[in-house]
Amino acid sequence: RFDQVVLFISSYGDGDCAEGAQHFKKHLERLEGSGSVTLRFAMFGLGDSGYPKFNHTAKSMFKTLSNLGAVSLLEPAYRDASSS
């Protein structure tokens, strides 16, 4: 069990969840409305602003974690694959 984590969450296409993060995302969705988490975290999202839902997965997970009571250590950072 961890009390502090740094999350690197990538999305592809129009903000779709990468395969490696799908289990974690589903776990968070199950926790919604049924409890809270005691976690401190930092979020780093990887996406492509060429799509309307830029970094949707990371933004969604950040919101879910915050709603569950997790505390963000830093403002989330979002990296754009389209920028150089």
C-alpha positions as CSV (number, residue, x, y, z in Angstrom):
1,R,0.0,0.0,0.0
2,F,1.3,3.5,-0.9
3,D,0.4,6.8,0.7
4,Q,2.1,8.9,-2.0
5,V,2.2,8.3,-5.8
6,V,3.3,10.0,-9.0
7,L,0.9,9.0,-11.8
8,F,2.0,9.2,-15.4
9,I,-1.3,8.8,-17.4
10,S,-1.3,8.7,-21.2
11,S,-4.2,8.9,-23.5
12,Y,-4.5,8.2,-27.2
13,G,-6.8,9.2,-29.9
14,D,-9.6,11.3,-28.7
15,G,-8.7,11.1,-25.0
16,D,-9.1,7.3,-24.7
17,C,-7.5,5.5,-21.8
18,A,-4.3,3.6,-22.6
19,E,-4.5,-0.1,-22.0
20,G,-2.0,0.0,-19.1
21,A,-4.2,2.4,-17.1
22,Q,-7.6,0.8,-17.7
23,H,-7.5,-1.4,-14.6
24,F,-6.6,1.5,-12.4
25,K,-9.4,3.7,-14.0
26,K,-12.0,1.0,-13.4
27,H,-10.8,0.6,-9.8
28,L,-11.3,4.4,-9.2
29,E,-14.7,4.3,-10.8
30,R,-15.8,1.5,-8.4
31,L,-14.6,3.6,-5.4
32,E,-16.7,6.6,-6.5
33,G,-19.6,7.0,-4.2
34,S,-18.6,4.2,-1.9
35,G,-15.8,5.7,0.1
36,S,-12.7,7.7,0.2
37,V,-9.0,7.3,-0.2
38,T,-6.1,8.5,1.9
39,L,-3.6,9.2,-0.8
40,R,-1.3,12.1,-1.8
41,F,-0.5,12.2,-5.5
42,A,1.0,14.1,-8.4
43,M,-0.5,13.8,-11.9
44,F,1.4,14.0,-15.2
45,G,-0.8,13.5,-18.3
46,L,0.4,12.7,-21.7
47,G,-1.8,13.5,-24.7
48,D,-2.2,15.1,-28.1
49,S,-3.9,18.5,-28.4
50,G,-4.8,17.7,-32.0
51,Y,-7.9,15.9,-30.5
52,P,-10.8,17.6,-28.8
53,K,-10.5,15.6,-25.6
54,F,-6.8,16.5,-24.9
55,N,-5.6,14.5,-21.9
56,H,-9.1,13.5,-21.0
57,T,-8.0,10.3,-19.1
58,A,-5.6,12.2,-16.8
59,K,-8.0,15.0,-16.2
60,S,-10.8,12.6,-15.4
61,M,-8.6,10.6,-13.0
62,F,-7.5,13.8,-11.3
63,K,-11.1,14.8,-10.8
64,T,-12.1,11.4,-9.5
65,L,-9.1,11.2,-7.1
66,S,-9.9,14.7,-5.8
67,N,-13.5,13.8,-5.3
68,L,-12.5,10.7,-3.3
69,G,-10.5,12.9,-0.9
70,A,-7.0,12.3,-2.3
71,V,-4.7,15.3,-2.0
72,S,-2.8,16.6,-4.9
73,L,0.8,17.5,-4.1
74,L,1.1,19.7,-7.2
75,E,-1.0,21.2,-9.9
76,P,-1.5,18.5,-12.6
77,A,0.9,18.8,-15.5
78,Y,-0.2,17.9,-19.1
79,R,2.3,17.3,-21.9
80,D,1.3,17.7,-25.5
81,A,2.7,15.2,-28.0
82,S,2.0,17.8,-30.8
83,S,4.4,20.3,-29.3
84,S,8.1,20.2,-29.8
